[in-house]
Amino acid sequence: MKTSIELTLTPLQDDYQIHIKNFIKELRKSNFKVVENSLSTHIYGDYDQLTKFLIPLIKKNFQDQKNVVLQIKIFKGDRSNYSPSF
């Protein structure tokens, strides 16, 4: 099943930028389509493969940081070609 996932990593510490950059770099290393904007990162692919890839990456970030929030939105279907119609 195709899926679209929106991720917003929010480290709650002074050196937050490096953690966000490293998280995005790890996402980019995958074979999935990754699209970034100033507020979040979107990743597209097969649901089972995406979740299998993301779970250990999320765990690593949680272990490496003292305080961090990760907001996740999961959409059924591939929304990578979405364009507003208004």
C-alpha positions in Angstrom: 0.0 0.0 0.0 1.4 3.4 -1.0 1.7 6.0 1.8 2.8 9.5 2.4 4.4 10.5 5.8 5.0 14.0 7.1 7.6 14.3 9.8 8.5 17.2 12.0 11.4 16.6 14.4 11.7 19.1 17.2 14.7 18.7 19.5 14.2 20.6 22.7 17.7 21.7 23.3 20.1 24.5 22.2 21.9 22.4 19.5 18.6 21.5 17.8 19.8 22.4 14.2 22.4 19.7 14.0 19.9 17.0 15.1 17.3 18.1 12.5 20.0 18.2 9.7 21.3 14.7 10.6 17.7 13.3 10.7 17.0 14.7 7.2 20.4 13.4 5.9 19.4 9.9 7.1 16.1 10.2 5.3 17.8 11.3 2.1 20.0 8.2 2.2 17.0 6.0 1.7 15.5 4.9 -1.6 12.3 6.7 -0.9 11.2 10.0 -2.3 11.9 12.8 0.2 10.6 16.3 -0.1 11.6 19.0 2.5 10.1 22.3 3.3 10.7 24.9 6.0 8.3 23.2 8.5 8.4 19.5 7.8 9.8 16.7 5.7 7.7 14.4 3.6 8.6 10.9 2.6 6.7 8.6 0.2 6.7 4.9 -0.5 5.3 1.6 0.5 3.8 1.6 4.0 5.6 -1.6 5.2 8.9 -0.6 3.8 8.6 3.0 5.1 7.7 2.0 8.6 10.4 -0.6 8.7 12.9 2.1 7.8 11.6 4.8 10.1 11.1 2.9 13.4 14.9 2.4 14.0 15.7 5.9 12.9 13.1 7.4 15.3 14.4 5.2 18.1 18.0 6.3 17.4 17.0 10.0 17.6 15.1 9.4 20.8 18.1 7.7 22.3 20.6 10.3 21.1 18.7 13.3 22.5 17.7 14.3 26.0 14.4 15.9 24.9 12.8 15.6 21.5 9.3 15.6 19.9 8.5 14.0 16.6 5.2 14.8 15.0 4.0 12.3 12.4 1.2 12.4 9.9 0.5 9.3 7.9 -1.7 9.5 4.8 -3.0 6.6 2.8 -1.9 6.9 -0.8 1.0 8.6 -2.6 0.5 12.4 -2.3 3.9 13.3 -3.8 2.3 14.8 -7.0 -0.3 16.9 -5.1 -0.8 20.4 -6.3 -3.5 22.8 -5.0 -6.4 23.4 -7.3 -7.2 26.9 -6.1 
